[in-house]
Amino acid sequence: MSKGKVRLSLDFECGWGVAQGGAWRANQAAGIYRNLRPALRRFTSRLDELEISATWAVVAGMVTPPESRDITHLRGQFANDMATFLAEADRETVDGRDLLEMVISMRCKQSFGTHTFSHLLFSDPEQGPEVVLQDLMRASEVSKSLGLDFSRIVFPRNHAGHFSTLQAVGITHARMPAINGHNPIARPGRIRRMLGAAIRPPSQVCEIKDTSGVILHHATEFLNWGAKAGNFKRMLHWRRVKQALAAAATGQDVHFWMHPFNLAEGTGLDHAVDKLLLEIGALRDAGKIDVMGF
């Protein structure tokens, strides 16, 4: 039997991921970004202990000095939301330079990618291809200045597109939603989401070369059940995670992802993820899987 693969990636965004629409306010009031610091320290320590490497897709604006957070290229309501966010959010909600330092200083070398400069949704009709290009170019400049790889992208909220633009700025691989998953732009109802989690089989990685030349890396299982999830939803969601890990142990290629701030939401996810990492490490040590980023 061939050895399976477990891939891990993180959408590394601090409060930038929910600046659009203003959800950062509630997260900030709940102390999530403050608690992210010790949560990330525990998480990276476990990765170091187990010698596990993941791909960290960094929102570039989060790791630039305040004077370099130029968002003048943005348009419409997103530009307004970002201006409010940068003007009013607490430093620890906006500034993730200390978080990046935790990752860079790990003994076990991690890999990196981009999550754009501003967490721009590629489906936003107010932005357009010229804004996407400028956002990616600014992200590229930040990555190069910090010595981070820029060849991989994780689309904010999985809203994919503009593949020729990705290729033009040097991106070779893009993390995509699972082929058998729901459309990330659609918003299925709660019952349909629950049925999908219960019925849909675990996603296997499938890489397809786009006509632009970019490799579209499909298949991801989300390692978060949601901050307000009840016991049944948690059980249902983690059942999928366990099924995916079991599939990897039988030779399949699976990909797990999450936002680091999910570990600080106080729902017990940090303990569940820690246990999962231990199981992944044990399977790797038993020679059943390889563990990597994407």
Phi and psi restraints in degrees (value plus and minus 20) as a CYANA .aco file:
   2 SER   PHI     -91.9   -51.9
   2 SER   PSI     133.5   173.5
   3 LYS   PHI     -95.1   -55.1
   3 LYS   PSI     117.6   157.6
   4 GLY   PHI    -101.5   -61.5
   4 GLY   PSI     156.0   196.0
   5 LYS   PHI    -151.9  -111.9
   5 LYS   PSI     118.5   158.5
   6 VAL   PHI    -139.8   -99.8
   6 VAL   PSI     102.6   142.6
   7 ARG   PHI    -130.3   -90.3
   7 ARG   PSI     122.3   162.3
   8 LEU   PHI    -146.6  -106.6
   8 LEU   PSI     114.8   154.8
   9 SER   PHI    -161.6  -121.6
   9 SER   PSI     131.6   171.6
  10 LEU   PHI    -144.1  -104.1
  10 LEU   PSI     112.0   152.0
  11 ASP   PHI    -106.6   -66.6
  11 ASP   PSI      78.7   118.7
  12 PHE   PHI    -114.5   -74.5
  12 PHE   PSI      77.8   117.8
  13 GLU   PHI    -159.9  -119.9
  13 GLU   PSI     -29.0    11.0
  14 CYS   PHI      31.3    71.3
  14 CYS   PSI    -150.7  -110.7
  15 GLY   PHI    -106.1   -66.1
  15 GLY   PSI     -27.1    12.9
  16 TRP   PHI     -83.5   -43.5
  16 TRP   PSI     -49.2    -9.2
  17 GLY   PHI     -88.4   -48.4
  17 GLY   PSI     -39.9     0.1
  18 VAL   PHI    -144.2  -104.2
  18 VAL   PSI       2.6    42.6
  19 ALA   PHI     -87.4   -47.4
  19 ALA   PSI     -56.9   -16.9
  20 GLN   PHI     -91.7   -51.7
  20 GLN   PSI      92.9   132.9
  21 GLY   PHI      80.6   120.6
  21 GLY   PSI     -36.6     3.4
  22 GLY   PHI      65.5   105.5
  22 GLY   PSI      -5.6    34.4
  23 ALA   PHI     -85.9   -45.9
  23 ALA   PSI     -34.3     5.7
  24 TRP   PHI     -80.0   -40.0
  24 TRP   PSI     -48.3    -8.3
  25 ARG   PHI     -81.5   -41.5
  25 ARG   PSI     -67.7   -27.7
  26 ALA   PHI     -86.7   -46.7
  26 ALA   PSI     -61.0   -21.0
  27 ASN   PHI     -82.5   -42.5
  27 ASN   PSI     -61.8   -21.8
  28 GLN   PHI     -85.2   -45.2
  28 GLN   PSI     -64.0   -24.0
  29 ALA   PHI     -82.5   -42.5
  29 ALA   PSI     -51.3   -11.3
  30 ALA   PHI    -100.8   -60.8
  30 ALA   PSI     -23.4    16.6
  31 GLY   PHI      60.2   100.2
  31 GLY   PSI      -4.7    35.3
  32 ILE   PHI     -82.7   -42.7
  32 ILE   PSI     -64.2   -24.2
  33 TYR   PHI     -94.3   -54.3
  33 TYR   PSI     -48.4    -8.4
  34 ARG   PHI     -89.1   -49.1
  34 ARG   PSI     -63.8   -23.8
  35 ASN   PHI     -94.6   -54.6
  35 ASN   PSI     -34.8     5.2
  36 LEU   PHI     -81.1   -41.1
  36 LEU   PSI     -53.9   -13.9
  37 ARG   PHI     -79.5   -39.5
  37 ARG   PSI     -78.4   -38.4
  38 PRO   PHI     -85.2   -45.2
  38 PRO   PSI     -52.5   -12.5
  39 ALA   PHI     -84.1   -44.1
  39 ALA   PSI     -62.9   -22.9
  40 LEU   PHI     -88.8   -48.8
  40 LEU   PSI     -54.4   -14.4
  41 ARG   PHI     -82.7   -42.7
  41 ARG   PSI     -62.4   -22.4
  42 ARG   PHI     -85.6   -45.6
  42 ARG   PSI     -62.1   -22.1
  43 PHE   PHI     -84.7   -44.7
  43 PHE   PSI     -68.2   -28.2
  44 THR   PHI     -86.8   -46.8
  44 THR   PSI     -52.7   -12.7
  45 SER   PHI     -83.5   -43.5
  45 SER   PSI     -59.9   -19.9
  46 ARG   PHI     -87.5   -47.5
  46 ARG   PSI     -61.4   -21.4
  47 LEU   PHI     -79.9   -39.9
  47 LEU   PSI     -61.9   -21.9
  48 ASP   PHI     -83.0   -43.0
  48 ASP   PSI     -65.8   -25.8
  49 GLU   PHI     -78.5   -38.5
  49 GLU   PSI     -61.8   -21.8
  50 LEU   PHI    -109.4   -69.4
  50 LEU   PSI     -25.4    14.6
  51 GLU   PHI      36.3    76.3
  51 GLU   PSI      33.4    73.4
  52 ILE   PHI    -129.6   -89.6
  52 ILE   PSI     110.3   150.3
  53 SER   PHI    -128.5   -88.5
  53 SER   PSI     121.7   161.7
  54 ALA   PHI    -152.5  -112.5
  54 ALA   PSI     148.1   188.1
  55 THR   PHI    -119.2   -79.2
  55 THR   PSI     103.5   143.5
  56 TRP   PHI    -123.5   -83.5
  56 TRP   PSI      90.8   130.8
  57 ALA   PHI    -110.5   -70.5
  57 ALA   PSI      89.3   129.3
  58 VAL   PHI    -117.5   -77.5
  58 VAL   PSI     108.7   148.7
  59 VAL   PHI     -92.0   -52.0
  59 VAL   PSI      94.1   134.1
  60 ALA   PHI     -84.3   -44.3
  60 ALA   PSI     -54.0   -14.0
  61 GLY   PHI     -80.7   -40.7
  61 GLY   PSI     -47.6    -7.6
  62 MET   PHI     -88.8   -48.8
  62 MET   PSI     -47.6    -7.6
  63 VAL   PHI    -131.4   -91.4
  63 VAL   PSI      -2.4    37.6
  64 THR   PHI    -124.2   -84.2
  64 THR   PSI     133.5   173.5
  65 PRO   PHI     -81.9   -41.9
  65 PRO   PSI     133.8   173.8
  66 PRO   PHI     -71.9   -31.9
  66 PRO   PSI     -58.4   -18.4
  67 GLU   PHI     -91.2   -51.2
  67 GLU   PSI     -32.0     8.0
  68 SER   PHI    -124.1   -84.1
  68 SER   PSI     -15.3    24.7
  69 ARG   PHI    -104.6   -64.6
  69 ARG   PSI      51.7    91.7
  70 ASP   PHI    -105.2   -65.2
  70 ASP   PSI      96.7   136.7
  71 ILE   PHI    -138.6   -98.6
  71 ILE   PSI       2.6    42.6
  72 THR   PHI     -88.2   -48.2
  72 THR   PSI     -33.5     6.5
  73 HIS   PHI     -99.9   -59.9
  73 HIS   PSI     -36.4     3.6
  74 LEU   PHI     -95.2   -55.2
  74 LEU   PSI     138.2   178.2
  75 ARG   PHI    -150.0  -110.0
  75 ARG   PSI     143.5   183.5
  76 GLY   PHI      45.0    85.0
  76 GLY   PSI    -171.5  -131.5
  77 GLN   PHI     -85.5   -45.5
  77 GLN   PSI     -53.0   -13.0
  78 PHE   PHI     -81.9   -41.9
  78 PHE   PSI     -60.3   -20.3
  79 ALA   PHI     -81.4   -41.4
  79 ALA   PSI     -60.9   -20.9
  80 ASN   PHI     -85.1   -45.1
  80 ASN   PSI     -64.6   -24.6
  81 ASP   PHI     -81.7   -41.7
  81 ASP   PSI     -61.6   -21.6
  82 MET   PHI     -87.8   -47.8
  82 MET   PSI     -58.8   -18.8
  83 ALA   PHI     -82.7   -42.7
  83 ALA   PSI     -61.9   -21.9
  84 THR   PHI     -84.6   -44.6
  84 THR   PSI     -63.7   -23.7
  85 PHE   PHI     -78.9   -38.9
  85 PHE   PSI     -69.3   -29.3
  86 LEU   PHI     -88.6   -48.6
  86 LEU   PSI     -49.0    -9.0
  87 ALA   PHI    -101.9   -61.9
  87 ALA   PSI     -51.5   -11.5
  88 GLU   PHI    -134.6   -94.6
  88 GLU   PSI     -40.8    -0.8
  89 ALA   PHI     -93.3   -53.3
  89 ALA   PSI     132.0   172.0
  90 ASP   PHI     -85.1   -45.1
  90 ASP   PSI     137.0   177.0
  91 ARG   PHI     -76.3   -36.3
  91 ARG   PSI     -65.1   -25.1
  92 GLU   PHI     -89.9   -49.9
  92 GLU   PSI     -35.8     4.2
  93 THR   PHI    -100.1   -60.1
  93 THR   PSI     -50.6   -10.6
  94 VAL   PHI    -120.3   -80.3
  94 VAL   PSI     -64.0   -24.0
  95 ASP   PHI    -114.9   -74.9
  95 ASP   PSI      95.5   135.5
  96 GLY   PHI    -132.9   -92.9
  96 GLY   PSI       1.2    41.2
  97 ARG   PHI     -83.1   -43.1
  97 ARG   PSI     -56.3   -16.3
  98 ASP   PHI     -89.3   -49.3
  98 ASP   PSI     -52.2   -12.2
  99 LEU   PHI     -87.5   -47.5
  99 LEU   PSI     -63.8   -23.8
 100 LEU   PHI     -82.3   -42.3
 100 LEU   PSI     -57.8   -17.8
 101 GLU   PHI     -81.9   -41.9
 101 GLU   PSI     -56.8   -16.8
 102 MET   PHI     -78.9   -38.9
 102 MET   PSI     -61.3   -21.3
 103 VAL   PHI     -93.8   -53.8
 103 VAL   PSI     -64.8   -24.8
 104 ILE   PHI     -82.9   -42.9
 104 ILE   PSI     -53.7   -13.7
 105 SER   PHI    -104.5   -64.5
 105 SER   PSI     -17.3    22.7
 106 MET   PHI     -84.2   -44.2
 106 MET   PSI     128.2   168.2
 107 ARG   PHI     -89.1   -49.1
 107 ARG   PSI     -60.0   -20.0
 108 CYS   PHI    -103.3   -63.3
 108 CYS   PSI      94.1   134.1
 109 LYS   PHI     -82.6   -42.6
 109 LYS   PSI     111.8   151.8
 110 GLN   PHI    -123.1   -83.1
 110 GLN   PSI     141.5   181.5
 111 SER   PHI    -127.0   -87.0
 111 SER   PSI     142.1   182.1
 112 PHE   PHI    -152.8  -112.8
 112 PHE   PSI     138.7   178.7
 113 GLY   PHI    -169.4  -129.4
 113 GLY   PSI    -190.5  -150.5
 114 THR   PHI    -136.2   -96.2
 114 THR   PSI     129.6   169.6
 115 HIS   PHI    -140.5  -100.5
 115 HIS   PSI      10.3    50.3
 116 THR   PHI      53.3    93.3
 116 THR   PSI     158.1   198.1
 117 PHE   PHI     -99.9   -59.9
 117 PHE   PSI     -61.7   -21.7
 118 SER   PHI    -138.1   -98.1
 118 SER   PSI     -12.9    27.1
 119 HIS   PHI      44.1    84.1
 119 HIS   PSI      26.5    66.5
 120 LEU   PHI     -94.7   -54.7
 120 LEU   PSI     109.4   149.4
 121 LEU   PHI    -100.1   -60.1
 121 LEU   PSI     103.2   143.2
 122 PHE   PHI     -90.9   -50.9
 122 PHE   PSI     -28.7    11.3
 123 SER   PHI    -114.3   -74.3
 123 SER   PSI     -22.7    17.3
 124 ASP   PHI     -90.4   -50.4
 124 ASP   PSI      92.7   132.7
 125 PRO   PHI     -89.4   -49.4
 125 PRO   PSI     -35.5     4.5
 126 GLU   PHI    -100.5   -60.5
 126 GLU   PSI     -30.8     9.2
 127 GLN   PHI    -111.7   -71.7
 127 GLN   PSI     -84.4   -44.4
 128 GLY   PHI      68.9   108.9
 128 GLY   PSI     144.0   184.0
 129 PRO   PHI     -81.2   -41.2
 129 PRO   PSI     -51.6   -11.6
 130 GLU   PHI     -89.4   -49.4
 130 GLU   PSI     -53.8   -13.8
 131 VAL   PHI     -91.6   -51.6
 131 VAL   PSI     -62.0   -22.0
 132 VAL   PHI     -77.4   -37.4
 132 VAL   PSI     -65.5   -25.5
 133 LEU   PHI     -80.6   -40.6
 133 LEU   PSI     -67.0   -27.0
 134 GLN   PHI     -83.7   -43.7
 134 GLN   PSI     -59.6   -19.6
 135 ASP   PHI     -83.8   -43.8
 135 ASP   PSI     -63.4   -23.4
 136 LEU   PHI     -88.7   -48.7
 136 LEU   PSI     -56.7   -16.7
 137 MET   PHI     -85.7   -45.7
 137 MET   PSI     -58.6   -18.6
 138 ARG   PHI     -87.4   -47.4
 138 ARG   PSI     -58.6   -18.6
 139 ALA   PHI     -83.5   -43.5
 139 ALA   PSI     -60.0   -20.0
 140 SER   PHI     -82.4   -42.4
 140 SER   PSI     -62.2   -22.2
 141 GLU   PHI     -81.7   -41.7
 141 GLU   PSI     -61.3   -21.3
 142 VAL   PHI     -85.7   -45.7
 142 VAL   PSI     -66.3   -26.3
 143 SER   PHI     -79.1   -39.1
 143 SER   PSI     -64.6   -24.6
 144 LYS   PHI     -84.1   -44.1
 144 LYS   PSI     -59.4   -19.4
 145 SER   PHI     -86.4   -46.4
 145 SER   PSI     -47.1    -7.1
 146 LEU   PHI    -119.3   -79.3
 146 LEU   PSI     -21.6    18.4
 147 GLY   PHI      54.2    94.2
 147 GLY   PSI       6.9    46.9
 148 LEU   PHI    -118.7   -78.7
 148 LEU   PSI     123.5   163.5
 149 ASP   PHI     -85.7   -45.7
 149 ASP   PSI     119.6   159.6
 150 PHE   PHI    -138.4   -98.4
 150 PHE   PSI      -8.3    31.7
 151 SER   PHI    -101.2   -61.2
 151 SER   PSI     -28.3    11.7
 152 ARG   PHI    -144.7  -104.7
 152 ARG   PSI     123.4   163.4
 153 ILE   PHI    -148.1  -108.1
 153 ILE   PSI     122.5   162.5
 154 VAL   PHI    -132.7   -92.7
 154 VAL   PSI      99.9   139.9
 155 PHE   PHI     -91.7   -51.7
 155 PHE   PSI     110.8   150.8
 156 PRO   PHI     -74.0   -34.0
 156 PRO   PSI     105.1   145.1
 157 ARG   PHI      34.9    74.9
 157 ARG   PSI       3.7    43.7
 158 ASN   PHI      43.2    83.2
 158 ASN   PSI       1.4    41.4
 159 HIS   PHI    -104.8   -64.8
 159 HIS   PSI      68.3   108.3
 160 ALA   PHI    -105.8   -65.8
 160 ALA   PSI     139.6   179.6
 161 GLY   PHI     135.9   175.9
 161 GLY   PSI    -195.4  -155.4
 162 HIS   PHI      36.1    76.1
 162 HIS   PSI      25.2    65.2
 163 PHE   PHI     -85.3   -45.3
 163 PHE   PSI     -55.7   -15.7
 164 SER   PHI     -85.3   -45.3
 164 SER   PSI     -53.1   -13.1
 165 THR   PHI     -87.6   -47.6
 165 THR   PSI     -59.4   -19.4
 166 LEU   PHI     -77.7   -37.7
 166 LEU   PSI     -67.5   -27.5
 167 GLN   PHI     -82.2   -42.2
 167 GLN   PSI     -56.9   -16.9
 168 ALA   PHI     -86.9   -46.9
 168 ALA   PSI     -48.8    -8.8
 169 VAL   PHI    -118.1   -78.1
 169 VAL   PSI     -14.6    25.4
 170 GLY   PHI      79.9   119.9
 170 GLY   PSI      -8.4    31.6
 171 ILE   PHI    -104.9   -64.9
 171 ILE   PSI     111.4   151.4
 172 THR   PHI    -128.8   -88.8
 172 THR   PSI     -44.9    -4.9
 173 HIS   PHI    -153.8  -113.8
 173 HIS   PSI     119.8   159.8
 174 ALA   PHI    -149.2  -109.2
 174 ALA   PSI     105.6   145.6
 175 ARG   PHI     -95.7   -55.7
 175 ARG   PSI     107.9   147.9
 176 MET   PHI    -138.9   -98.9
 176 MET   PSI     142.5   182.5
 177 PRO   PHI     -83.7   -43.7
 177 PRO   PSI     140.0   180.0
 178 ALA   PHI     -80.8   -40.8
 178 ALA   PSI     123.8   163.8
 179 ILE   PHI     -81.0   -41.0
 179 ILE   PSI     -54.7   -14.7
 180 ASN   PHI    -113.8   -73.8
 180 ASN   PSI      -8.8    31.2
 181 GLY   PHI    -109.4   -69.4
 181 GLY   PSI     155.9   195.9
 182 HIS   PHI    -100.7   -60.7
 182 HIS   PSI     139.6   179.6
 183 ASN   PHI     -84.4   -44.4
 183 ASN   PSI     100.7   140.7
 184 PRO   PHI     -86.6   -46.6
 184 PRO   PSI     -39.7     0.3
 185 ILE   PHI    -101.4   -61.4
 185 ILE   PSI     -47.7    -7.7
 186 ALA   PHI     -96.9   -56.9
 186 ALA   PSI     137.6   177.6
 187 ARG   PHI    -143.5  -103.5
 187 ARG   PSI      63.6   103.6
 188 PRO   PHI     -84.5   -44.5
 188 PRO   PSI     132.1   172.1
 189 GLY   PHI     -86.6   -46.6
 189 GLY   PSI     148.5   188.5
 190 ARG   PHI     -79.7   -39.7
 190 ARG   PSI     -62.0   -22.0
 191 ILE   PHI     -85.5   -45.5
 191 ILE   PSI     -62.1   -22.1
 192 ARG   PHI     -84.9   -44.9
 192 ARG   PSI     -57.9   -17.9
 193 ARG   PHI     -84.5   -44.5
 193 ARG   PSI     -61.6   -21.6
 194 MET   PHI     -85.7   -45.7
 194 MET   PSI     -62.5   -22.5
 195 LEU   PHI     -83.5   -43.5
 195 LEU   PSI     -60.2   -20.2
 196 GLY   PHI     -81.9   -41.9
 196 GLY   PSI     -62.9   -22.9
 197 ALA   PHI     -83.9   -43.9
 197 ALA   PSI     -53.3   -13.3
 198 ALA   PHI    -101.1   -61.1
 198 ALA   PSI     -55.8   -15.8
 199 ILE   PHI    -119.8   -79.8
 199 ILE   PSI     -58.9   -18.9
 200 ARG   PHI     -84.9   -44.9
 200 ARG   PSI     109.4   149.4
 201 PRO   PHI     -89.3   -49.3
 201 PRO   PSI     138.0   178.0
 202 PRO   PHI     -75.9   -35.9
 202 PRO   PSI     125.2   165.2
 203 SER   PHI    -103.9   -63.9
 203 SER   PSI     115.0   155.0
 204 GLN   PHI    -120.1   -80.1
 204 GLN   PSI     128.7   168.7
 205 VAL   PHI     -86.2   -46.2
 205 VAL   PSI     114.7   154.7
 206 CYS   PHI    -157.6  -117.6
 206 CYS   PSI      99.2   139.2
 207 GLU   PHI    -125.7   -85.7
 207 GLU   PSI     107.0   147.0
 208 ILE   PHI    -146.6  -106.6
 208 ILE   PSI     111.1   151.1
 209 LYS   PHI    -103.4   -63.4
 209 LYS   PSI      98.0   138.0
 210 ASP   PHI     -91.1   -51.1
 210 ASP   PSI     142.1   182.1
 211 THR   PHI     -81.6   -41.6
 211 THR   PSI     -42.3    -2.3
 212 SER   PHI     -94.2   -54.2
 212 SER   PSI     -37.0     3.0
 213 GLY   PHI      83.2   123.2
 213 GLY   PSI     -29.9    10.1
 214 VAL   PHI     -96.9   -56.9
 214 VAL   PSI     116.3   156.3
 215 ILE   PHI    -102.8   -62.8
 215 ILE   PSI      99.8   139.8
 216 LEU   PHI    -113.2   -73.2
 216 LEU   PSI      91.0   131.0
 217 HIS   PHI    -114.5   -74.5
 217 HIS   PSI      75.3   115.3
 218 HIS   PHI    -107.8   -67.8
 218 HIS   PSI     129.8   169.8
 219 ALA   PHI      88.4   128.4
 219 ALA   PSI      85.8   125.8
 220 THR   PHI    -163.3  -123.3
 220 THR   PSI     120.6   160.6
 221 GLU   PHI    -134.8   -94.8
 221 GLU   PSI     103.6   143.6
 222 PHE   PHI     -98.8   -58.8
 222 PHE   PSI     109.2   149.2
 223 LEU   PHI    -113.1   -73.1
 223 LEU   PSI      22.2    62.2
 224 ASN   PHI    -166.0  -126.0
 224 ASN   PSI     113.4   153.4
 225 TRP   PHI    -116.9   -76.9
 225 TRP   PSI     -24.6    15.4
 226 GLY   PHI      82.5   122.5
 226 GLY   PSI     121.1   161.1
 227 ALA   PHI     -84.0   -44.0
 227 ALA   PSI     -46.1    -6.1
 228 LYS   PHI    -128.1   -88.1
 228 LYS   PSI      -4.4    35.6
 229 ALA   PHI     -90.0   -50.0
 229 ALA   PSI     119.4   159.4
 230 GLY   PHI    -102.9   -62.9
 230 GLY   PSI     157.9   197.9
 231 ASN   PHI     -81.2   -41.2
 231 ASN   PSI     -58.0   -18.0
 232 PHE   PHI     -86.2   -46.2
 232 PHE   PSI     -64.0   -24.0
 233 LYS   PHI     -84.4   -44.4
 233 LYS   PSI     -60.0   -20.0
 234 ARG   PHI     -81.1   -41.1
 234 ARG   PSI     -65.7   -25.7
 235 MET   PHI     -81.6   -41.6
 235 MET   PSI     -64.2   -24.2
 236 LEU   PHI     -84.8   -44.8
 236 LEU   PSI     -63.5   -23.5
 237 HIS   PHI     -86.5   -46.5
 237 HIS   PSI     -65.9   -25.9
 238 TRP   PHI     -91.5   -51.5
 238 TRP   PSI     -42.5    -2.5
 239 ARG   PHI     -81.1   -41.1
 239 ARG   PSI     -61.3   -21.3
 240 ARG   PHI     -83.3   -43.3
 240 ARG   PSI     -63.2   -23.2
 241 VAL   PHI     -80.0   -40.0
 241 VAL   PSI     -65.1   -25.1
 242 LYS   PHI     -86.2   -46.2
 242 LYS   PSI     -56.6   -16.6
 243 GLN   PHI     -84.4   -44.4
 243 GLN   PSI     -59.9   -19.9
 244 ALA   PHI     -85.5   -45.5
 244 ALA   PSI     -62.1   -22.1
 245 LEU   PHI     -84.5   -44.5
 245 LEU   PSI     -59.3   -19.3
 246 ALA   PHI     -83.3   -43.3
 246 ALA   PSI     -56.8   -16.8
 247 ALA   PHI     -84.4   -44.4
 247 ALA   PSI     -59.8   -19.8
 248 ALA   PHI     -82.3   -42.3
 248 ALA   PSI     -58.0   -18.0
 249 ALA   PHI     -87.0   -47.0
 249 ALA   PSI     -36.0     4.0
 250 THR   PHI    -123.9   -83.9
 250 THR   PSI      -4.1    35.9
 251 GLY   PHI      85.2   125.2
 251 GLY   PSI     -17.5    22.5
 252 GLN   PHI    -108.4   -68.4
 252 GLN   PSI     148.2   188.2
 253 ASP   PHI    -132.2   -92.2
 253 ASP   PSI      92.7   132.7
 254 VAL   PHI    -145.9  -105.9
 254 VAL   PSI     141.0   181.0
 255 HIS   PHI    -158.1  -118.1
 255 HIS   PSI     102.0   142.0
 256 PHE   PHI    -128.6   -88.6
 256 PHE   PSI     125.4   165.4
 257 TRP   PHI    -165.9  -125.9
 257 TRP   PSI     142.5   182.5
 258 MET   PHI    -185.8  -145.8
 258 MET   PSI     152.9   192.9
 259 HIS   PHI    -114.1   -74.1
 259 HIS   PSI     114.4   154.4
 260 PRO   PHI     -74.8   -34.8
 260 PRO   PSI     -53.5   -13.5
 261 PHE   PHI     -88.5   -48.5
 261 PHE   PSI     -36.0     4.0
 262 ASN   PHI     -79.9   -39.9
 262 ASN   PSI     -48.6    -8.6
 263 LEU   PHI     -89.2   -49.2
 263 LEU   PSI     -35.3     4.7
 264 ALA   PHI    -128.0   -88.0
 264 ALA   PSI      -8.2    31.8
 265 GLU   PHI    -105.7   -65.7
 265 GLU   PSI     -20.3    19.7
 266 GLY   PHI      50.7    90.7
 266 GLY   PSI      11.0    51.0
 267 THR   PHI    -130.4   -90.4
 267 THR   PSI     -15.1    24.9
 268 GLY   PHI      68.4   108.4
 268 GLY   PSI     -19.8    20.2
 269 LEU   PHI     -83.3   -43.3
 269 LEU   PSI     -56.0   -16.0
 270 ASP   PHI     -79.3   -39.3
 270 ASP   PSI     -59.8   -19.8
 271 HIS   PHI     -90.5   -50.5
 271 HIS   PSI     -58.7   -18.7
 272 ALA   PHI     -85.2   -45.2
 272 ALA   PSI     -62.3   -22.3
 273 VAL   PHI     -87.2   -47.2
 273 VAL   PSI     -59.3   -19.3
 274 ASP   PHI     -80.4   -40.4
 274 ASP   PSI     -63.6   -23.6
 275 LYS   PHI     -84.5   -44.5
 275 LYS   PSI     -58.8   -18.8
 276 LEU   PHI     -82.9   -42.9
 276 LEU   PSI     -62.1   -22.1
 277 LEU   PHI     -80.6   -40.6
 277 LEU   PSI     -60.4   -20.4
 278 LEU   PHI     -82.3   -42.3
 278 LEU   PSI     -60.3   -20.3
 279 GLU   PHI     -87.3   -47.3
 279 GLU   PSI     -59.8   -19.8
 280 ILE   PHI     -82.5   -42.5
 280 ILE   PSI     -65.5   -25.5
 281 GLY   PHI     -81.2   -41.2
 281 GLY   PSI     -59.4   -19.4
 282 ALA   PHI     -85.9   -45.9
 282 ALA   PSI     -61.9   -21.9
 283 LEU   PHI     -84.5   -44.5
 283 LEU   PSI     -59.7   -19.7
 284 ARG   PHI     -84.2   -44.2
 284 ARG   PSI     -65.3   -25.3
 285 ASP   PHI     -84.6   -44.6
 285 ASP   PSI     -46.0    -6.0
 286 ALA   PHI    -102.1   -62.1
 286 ALA   PSI     -20.4    19.6
 287 GLY   PHI      60.4   100.4
 287 GLY   PSI      -5.1    34.9
 288 LYS   PHI    -111.0   -71.0
 288 LYS   PSI     -45.3    -5.3
 289 ILE   PHI    -160.8  -120.8
 289 ILE   PSI     140.5   180.5
 290 ASP   PHI    -127.5   -87.5
 290 ASP   PSI     128.2   168.2
 291 VAL   PHI    -142.2  -102.2
 291 VAL   PSI     115.1   155.1
 292 MET   PHI    -183.3  -143.3
 292 MET   PSI     157.6   197.6
 293 GLY   PHI    -105.4   -65.4
 293 GLY   PSI    -170.2  -130.2
